[in-house]
Amino acid sequence: MSSSLFEIVELPDGCIGLRRAGDDDSEPLVTIKFSSEAESYLNDARFEVVKAMIEAGLETVGELAEQDYTAFELESEQRTLH
């Protein structure tokens, strides 16, 4: 995924989505839908909850990528013949 700007938007169906800024025509990268009960509890704070969810997801992806890179380095070192 390129390093572009992203925006959290409310979609026509009431879900909240993450998409590239200014790319109104493409499918959102992520969509989040709260139940009616959750929406009534969260009210306007639902965007803050979505933001925290997305940030946690991105942090996890970064950690997984770092683990994969470390594993790749270890595999490369183990396959070196002298």
N, C-alpha and C positions, 0 to 999 in steps of 0.2 A: 504494500500500500504506500502510495507516495505521501510525502510530508506536506499535505495541503491543509487548509483550514476546514474545520467541520462546524456544523451548527446543529443544535437540538431544536426540533420543530414539532408543532402539533399538526398531525396529518388530518385530512378531511374526515377520516373514519373515527377520529377521537384518540387514536393511538399517538404515541410520541415516538419520533424517529430521529436517527442520527444520519446526516448526509453531508456531502461535501458542500461547502458554502457556495452559493450561487448556482448550484446544480439542481434546479427545481424539477426537472423532468425525469431524473433517474430514480430508480428504486432506492429507498433508504438502506444504508448498510446494516442498521439494527433498528428493530421496532420493539417497543415495550407497550403492553396493554395492561392496565390495572382493572381489577374487578370493580363493580359499582360500589361495593362495600369499602374497598381500599381507597377509591377516589373520594368518597364522602369523608373518610377519615383524614386523608392527606390534604384535601382542598388545593390551595395554591402551592403547597410545598411539594407537589408531585414532580415538578421540574427539578427541584433540588435533589430529590430522591433519585430521579433518572440520571442526573449529572453524577451523583456518587456511584451509581451502579456502573455507568460507562467508565468512569475513572478507575474503578476497581478492576473492571474487565481489561482495560488497556495495561494496567500495571501487571496483571497476571500474564497477559500475552508477552510483555517485555521480559518477565521472569522466565517464562517457558522458552522464549527465543534464546535467552542467555544460557539456559541449561542445555538446549540443543547445540549451541555453539561450543560449549565446554565439552559435551559428549563427542562432537565431531573432532575437536582438537585431540582428545584422548584416543579416539579411534585412529586418527592419522599418525599419532606418535607410536601406537602399537604396531602399525603396519610397516614402519620404516625398517628396511633391511640394511645392514652394514657389511 
